[in-house]
Amino acid sequence: MKPIRIVVLLLSLLPFTLIAHPGHGIGNGWSLTHYTGSLEHAWILVVAIVAISYWLVRSTKKSSS
């Protein structure tokens, strides 16, 4: 399976991990502080940043060689 298909598959599963959860005590439920301050959302943000960074580094290394 091509790597882009794997990424698209994983990204399509993200909405299932963002289902409402108890403990909406950090700010408004729709604010940036809620998504960055609660672990239920922050880990997804970290995983996404790491995956995108890895993909960008790999793609630039392939294009330069």
Buried (B, 14 or more C-beta within 10 A) or exposed (E): EEEEEEEEEEEEEEEEEEEEEEEEEBBEEEEEEBBEEBEBBEEBEEEEEEEEEEEEEEEEEEEEE
